[in-house]
Amino acid sequence: PEPFWELTAEATLAGEAVDLAWDRKRCFDRAVAAALARGCGAEAVVAEASEGTRAQPPPLPFNTVELLKTASKVLRLSPAQTMRHAEHLYLDGHLSYPRTETNKFPPSFDVEGALRQQAGDDRWGAYARRLLDDGAWSRPRRGTDAGDHPPITPTAPFDGGGPAGRLYELVARRFLAAVSPDALRRAQRVALRDRATGEAFTFSREVLLEPGFLEVLQTRRDDEGGRLVERLPAPGAAVALRVDAVPRERQTRPPDRLTEAECVALMEKHGIGTDASIPSHIENVCKRNYVQVDSGRRLRPTTLGLALARGFGVVDAALVQPAVRAQIEKLCDVVARGDAPRGRVVAHAIQMFAAKFAYFTNNLAGVEALFDAVFDERPEGDKAERPFARDGPTAQYLLKRGRRLFAPATKELLQLPAPGAVASLNGARCPACRSELLRYALRDGPGAHDRTDVAYPLCARCFDVVAGGKTQCDFRTFPKFKSRRRAVRVSTRHISTQVAPASTARSPRSTPPQRRSGARRRRRSASSAPCPTATRRSARFSS
């Protein structure tokens, strides 16, 4: 987490003290935030003032994807559980067919007859009768007609309990809300600007005038029971302003993990699966222990799931991206429309996956090395488990695994140049990705006393990007090179221009008194060069 500071302010509007929102929202420099807080005066000028009524339209009736998302969010049911209960209710004659992409009623749908079926229910029957008596119901004009089945609606009363009863209630209330009138809200907004510093603040408030469809949904409304400011000031008017002298300190938070509802929405967006197959996809990854469902129906990837996704990404990144599956779904739509013969599409898909399978099996060594590093059990106190250098993207320490560095947080293996030796530097950071730099030494000479170290600062993260050709990495600082030797030179030159090279001076006692040849002196003088170009003969990298 990273600390930030925000200003806390309030103004007086029509004799009422109201809280203001700072337009900057946050400031990551404490000194700047403190200076702004001290500089704000006691008076602000109204830049804009507006007030109006807006109508909130009712929701559309359920299609399959929307039912899966809402049931997961409201009822805490998994997509697979939702579909099982919906299918049972359909087979028993209480719901319409639950697999549909349409959320618009056809012209032949009898809305009034469906309302009369719900008028006898003890829970929402009074609301349905009021819609019928007042003539307040209306047929929704919005929505999409996919040409398959009508939206999911109740077809007969159901008074059962358990998950099936709660799911039926969810569908019935959504149907009643879809044919109900709009909800009306009254909103106020005032934009203020501090007269001394010019800092902008905003006041906004909204109250519910008429609940409309919200009444039957029984949703919690924070704006219910609130009140508006009696009279808004005119633009240009001066109002009293008070800003706390000490900014409030807070910390950034990482985004929450995906919920099942959010995962279903993303799968629909990227074309992964259909309304019929999405629940089985999520259920399968949970059964195979790739993902676990936490409280709040949030999906947490397991160590096995992360290692598997990272391993597939090392060999073929397309295997863990939605494009491949979305392409297959589009080909199925092509066959359904009759634009291509089924045999030709199937042959194309088999040929594509056969080529991917052959490439994957031929490059399985990288996946095996990653799994060895992830599931390597070492005794307590092993040197390989000690922190080696801090990684920039994750702010966690890397562990050394032979000629590679392992990132436990992201389950990545970072390549290191060979031959040569790497060691921790002095805490300096890479200017590109903020990872701690390493001391990379090239050694020359047959004996321990004759070896000459030529050391340079090296960023393991950036070297792994250019040497491994990982074009999908977030840190695309360097271009992709065919030769690893060229990649190391360019990455080292980039870092050396901004970070001082590691000191390579050896102690006088470690070097025995002897006459050095001219070539040896030239190699010794090259140790202060900003890049290893001058030591081409001593640096042998495998391509």
N, C-alpha and C positions, 0 to 999 in steps of 0.2 A: 504493500500500500504506500501511497505517496500523500503527504499532508498538503492540504490547501486551506485557504482562508476565505471567508465570505463576510460581507457587511450585513449587519442587522439594523434595519431602519423601520420607523413608523412615522406616519403623517396624521394630521388632524383634518378630517373632511366633514363638514357640516356638524362640527362639535364632537365628532366621534373619532377616537384613536384607532387607526387601522394599520395592519402590518403591510409592509412593502416588500417586493421582490427585487433584488439587485439584478440589473440587466446583464452585467458581466457574469453573473452566477458564481464564479469562483476565481481565485487568484492564487497561483502557485508560488508567489514570492511574498514572504511574510512582511518584509520591509515596505514593499509597495502597497500592500493591503493596509498596513498600519498608517502609512502616509495619507492614503485616501480617506481613511476613517477620521483622522485628525483634521484633514483639510475641509471636510464637509461642514457647511454652515448650518444655521438654524432656520433657513428658509429655502423653499423650492418653488419653481415656476411650473405651472401646468402646461405641458406641451400638447396634450390631447386628452379629450374626455368624450366617452361614448356610452350609450345605453340603448339596449334593444331587446326584442323578443325573438327567439328562434324556436323552430319546431324540430323535434327529434323524431325521425320516422321509426316505425316499428321494425323489428327484425324480420328477415325472410323465414319462411318455413324451412324445416330441416331437410338437407340432403345427407348423404351418408357421411361425408367428411366432416361436415359441421356437427352432426350428431356425435361422432367420435370425439371431437375436440371438446364439446360442451359437457359430455358425460364424464370425460376425464377430469375436467376442471371443476365441475360442480358436484358430481356424484363420486369422484375418486374411483371410477371404474376404468380398467384397462380397455384398449380398443377391442381386444379379443373377447373380453367379458361382455362389453356392450353389444357386439354383434351376436353373441350367443343368446342373450336375453331378448334382443330385438327379433331374432329369427323365431324364437319360441312364441313371442307375442303375435308375430305375423301368422304362424301356423295355427294358433288358437283363434285367429280372427279378430284380434284387438288392434292391430296396427296394419298399415299398408306395407307394401314390399319395402324392406329396409335398405336395398342396394340400388341407389339412384344418384345421378349427378344433377338432377333437375331440382330447382328450388322456386319454381313458378307454377301456380295452379293453372291447369288447362281451362279453356272456356267452359267445358262440360262439367267441371267440378261443382258439386252442390255445396256451397259454403253454408247456406242457411240450414240445410239438413244436417250437416256435421255439427253445427252449433246446437241444434235441438237435441242431438244425442248426448251432448255434454251438459245440458241444462239440468239434468237430474242428479248430478254429482254433488255430494255434500261439501266438497272442498272448493270448487270453483263454479258450481252450478249457478249460484246467484249472479256472478259476473256474466256468465253466458246469457242468462235470462235478461239481464239489463241491456246487453248489446242487442238482443232481439226486440225487446219492447221499445227501446229508444231508436231503433234503426241506426245505431252508431257503427255497425260493422261495415266493412268495405273489402272488396276483393283487391289483394295486392297487385299493383301494376309493375313493380320491379321484379327482377329475378332473371334466371336463365333457364330456357327450355332446351335440354340436351337431347330431346327426342326419345328418351327411354321411359322411365316410370315417373309418375307424379311424385311430389314431395312426400316425406314421411309424415303421416297424419293419423290420428286415432280413428278407427272404423267402428268400434263398439266400446261401451263402458267396461271398465276393469277396476275392481276394488281389491285386488290382491296386494300383498305386502312384499317385503324383501327387496332385493335389487331390481327385480322385474317391475314391481309396483312403483318404485321410485323412477325408473326409466320411463314408464308409461306416463307418470305425472309430468315429467320433464317434456315429453313430446306434446301432451295435451295443453299444457300452459304455453308452450311455444306456438302451437296452432292458434290458440285464442289471442295471443299477443300479435300474431301476424295479421289478423283481420281487425284489430283494434285501432282506434284513432291515435294520432301523434301525441307525444308528450311535449308540453310547452315550458320553456325556460326563459327567465329574464336575467340578462347579463349586464354587468357594469365594468368599465375599464377606464383607468386614469393613468396617463403617462406623465411622470414628474422628472424634472431635471434640477439638480442642486445648483443654486445660484453661484456658489463659490468655486466648485471644482468641475461642474458640468456633468457629474455622474448621473446616470439615468436609473430611475426606479419605476416600478409599475405596481399599481393596485388593481386587482380583479376580483370580482365576486359574482356568483351565479346562484339563483334560487329556482326552485321548481314551482311553477304556477299551477299546472294541471298534469297529474301523473299519466293519464292516458294508458297506454299498454303496460307501463311499469307496474301498475297495480296488480295485474294478474301474474307477472313474473316474480313478484315478491323479492326483488333485488334491494339490497341495502343502498340507500341514497344519502350521501353525505350532505347534499345541499338542501335536504328536506327540513323545513322548520327554520331556515335562516332568514335573514332580512337584509334588504338593500340599504344603501346610504340614501337618506331622504332627498338630498339635493347635491348634485355634482357641481364642482366649481367650473367656471368657464375657462376656456383656453387663455393663457396669459395671466391668470390670477395667481397670487402668491399664497402659499399654504405653509403652515408650520411643519418643520421637519426635524426629526431627532435621529441621529445615527450614533450607535454605540461606539465609544472611543476605542474599544479593544475588539478587533475582528474575531469572529468565532472560528476556531480551528476544527477541521474535520479531516477525514482521510478517504481517499478513493477506495472503491471496492470493486473486485473483479465481477464480471457479469455472472449471473446465476446460471446453473446448468439448465439444459433444455428440459422442459416439461414434455409429457407425452402429447399434450395438445399442440405445443409448438413444433414438436417433431412431425406430427401428422400434417400440420400446415406447410412445413418445409418440404416434406415428401410430395405433397400435392403441387407445390410451386415448381419443383425441379423435375416433376414427372417420374418419380420413383414409385412404381406400383400403381394400382388402381384402387377405387373405393372398396373393391372386394379383397384385394391382396394386402393392403396396408396393415390391417390388424395382424395378419399372420407374419409379416416381416418383423414387426416389433416384438411379437411373441417369440419368434425363433431366436433373435439375438439375445433375448433374456434367458431362454432355456439353455442356450449354449454357453452361458456365462460370459458373454462378451459385454453385457450391460446389466446393471442392477438398478432397480427402481427404488429410490429413496422416499422419504416422507414428502408429501406434497406432489407425488407422482413425477418426480424429477429423475432423469436418466443419468446414471453415473457409470462411465466406462470402467471396466475392470482392467487389471494389469494385463490379462490375456487379450482383452479386446484392443487395448492400446498397442500392445506389441504386434498383434496381427495386422492392424491397420497400418502401423509404421512399417512393418516388414513388406506388405504389399506395395506400399508407397515407394520403398527403396527400389524395387524392381520395376514396377509399372504403376505410376501414380494414377492412371485412369481407372484402375481396378477399385480404388476407394473413393472415386469421385462420381457424382450423379450422372455424368454425361453418358456413360455406357448403358446404364439401365434405362435412362430416358430415351436413348436411341432405339432400344428394343421395343419400348412401349409405343414409340412413334411408328415403327415398322408394323406392329400389330394393328394400329389404326389404319395404316395404308392397306393392309389385307382386308380389314373389316369394310372399308369403303369400296373395295374392288379395284383399286388402282394398280395392284401388283398381284401376281399369282402367289399362293401360299408356299408352294415348293421352292420358288426362287428366293423368297424372303428367308425361309428356313435354311436353305443352303448358304446364303450370305452370312447369316448369324453363326452357323456352325464353322464356317471358314474363318470368321473373325476370332471366335473364341478358341479355335484350334491353334491359330497363330499366337494368341496371347498365352495359351497354356504351354506351348513349346518354348516361347521366350522365357516364361517364368521358371520352368524347370531347368533351363540352361543357366539361369542366373540365381539359383537357389542358395548359393553360398552366402550372399549378403543377408538373407533372411535367417539362415542358420546361425550366423555370427551374432545377429541381433537377439535372437532367442537365447543363445548361450549367455549373452551379457545380462539380459533381463532376469532370467531364472537361474543365474549362477549363485549357488549357496556357498558362501565363504565363511570360515571360522571368525569369531569375534576378534577384533584387533588386527585383522589382515590389512596390510598396507594398501591393497587395492581398494579397500573401502574407505580410506581416508580422503578428505576433500583435496582436490588437486588444483582447481582453478574455478573461479566463479563464472557462470554462463550469463551473457548479457540478456537474452530474451526472457529467461526464466528467473534470473537473480538467484539461482541455486548452484551448488557446487557440482562440478563434473568429477567423475571417477575414472581412473586409468584402467584400461583393459588391454594390456599388451601394447600394440601400436595404434590403439584407438582410445578416444575418450567417450565415456558413456554418460548421457544425460538422463538421470532417473525420472525427472519430471515429465519429459516428452518422449522417453523411450527411444532416443536417437543414439547412433554411433557416429562419432565425428572422426574422420580420417586424420592421420598425422603424416608428415613427410618422412620418407625413408630413403637412404640411411640418415643417421644423425641422432641427436639426443635432445629431448625437450625437458624443461624444468620450469617451475614457477618463476615469474619475474618479480617485480617490486610493487605489484598492485596496479600498474598502469592499465588503462582501459583502451580498447580498440575504438577509434573515432567513428567507425561504421556501425558496429552492433553493440558496443559498450561491454563486450566480454573482456575478462582479464587476459592480458597478453602473456605469452609464454616466451621463454628463452630457448631459441632453436640454435643448436651448435652443430657445425660441420667439422669433422675431425680428420686430420691428415697425419700420416707418419706411422711406422710399424710399431714403435715402442711407446711405453707410457710417457717417457721423458721427451720423446721426439714429436709427440702429437701437438699440433697447433689448432686451437679452437678458433673458429670464425663464427661468431654468434650474432643473431639478429632477433628482433622482436617478431613474434608470430601470433596471429589470431587463429585459433583452431576452428572457430565457427566460420570465418570467412574463407579459410583454406578449404574446408570441407565443401563449401558451396561451389568454388571454382574447380577444385580437383575432382569432385564427384559429379559435376554437371547437374546439380540440383536446381533446375530452373524454376521449380515450384517453391523454393525457399523464400521467406519474407525478406531476406537480406540480399538483394540482387546488386551488390556493390560492384562486383567485377564481372566481366563477360565470361562466357563459357569458352574454354580453350581445349584444343585437342591434346595438348601435351601437358602433363602434370608439372613438368619442370617450368614451363612458361607460366603456368598458373601461380606457382609459388613465387616466382620472381615478381610478377605484377602485384600480387597481394602484399608481399613483403615491402616492395617499393612504396606502395600506397601508405602502409602503416609507418614506414620509416620516415616519410616526409613530414609526419605529424607527431611522432613519438621518438624520443632520442633512442638510438640503438643501445642494446645492453652492453655493459662494460665487459670487455674481453681481456683486460690486462691480467697477466698471470703473476703470481708472487715471484720475486727474484730467486727465492730458495727452491722453487719447484722446477727451475730450468737449470740444468748443469752447465757449467762454463764450457762452451765449445764454439767452434767457428761455424757460422751458418752460411750456407751457399747463397748466391745471389737470388736463385729461384725461391729459396726459403724466405729470404728477406722480403721479396716481393709479395709472397703469400701473406707474410706477417703484416705488411703495410696495408694489405687489402681488407684487414679486419675492421677498419673504420669506415669502409664503404657503405653507402646507404642501402645497397641491395646486393644480392649474391651473384650478380652478373660477372664480377671479376673473378669469382672462384668457380668457374664453369667446370674445370677439370676435377675439383674435389667434391662437387655436388652431383651425385648420380641418383636421379629419381627414376623410378619405374613409371612408364607412361600409363 
